[in-house]
């Protein structure tokens, strides 16, 4: 009988607030506005949904609310135009907010022969270019319905919660990954099924709920503090009409940080 070697393993990374320091979809909001896709009214509405997400935590209800807001936001957008904007502004928006610690982990897993898989609830059109930038080997992302080259606003697959676990199990079967020797990283309690599906789950920058879950489930805990690239991407840009929405966004960000600190106190 022919002997077989050890099976391959993989490292599965959530994207938002795990590899990068903020929401990947929201990172491009200014460029979507400047590209004529985003109105000031919709920007404010989506910023408010993001505020509720930050203050309430990434539980099912708040994540569902953010999903609905983003789904409404993109309905009617030209897919090719979205992909062009993401490609043109990828380095501008993503380079400064990637955690150095995440980059080090990705490099370590590649050095040890593991595939790196980005698993994100953001749309494929946003996640895939970021994954290529990071050198990832595969992507699991939400799939938006498209008709006549435009997003309909419907989501055919939402990579969230238990759906992430199902997706990585399917991918593991396709690529013969051994999940028992694989790794997974996330900041969100909604990714508990994904962290439990592998032999080595890690909570990244855990809040109080995530810390309790990590102790209960036996996950490791990691703190990522160093977004890279800020020194080379700090030049100011001229003000645009989105100034009101950006001002609200900055206020929301401050309020959400204060609320989070209050919850963890």
Secondary structure, 3 states (H helix, E strand, C coil): CCCCCCCECEEEEECECCCECCCHHHHCHHHHHHCCCCCHHHHHHHHHHHHHHHHHCCCHHHHHHHHHHHHHHHCCCEHHHHHHHHHHHHHHHHHHHEEHHHHHHHHHHHHCCCEEEEEEEEEHHHHHHHHHHHCCCEEEEEEEEEECCEEEEEEEECCCCHHHHHHHHHHHHHHCECHHHCEEEECCHHHHHHHHHCCEEEEECCCHHHHHHHHHHCCEEECCCCEECHHHCCCCCCCCCCHHHHHHHHHHHHHHHHHHHHHHC
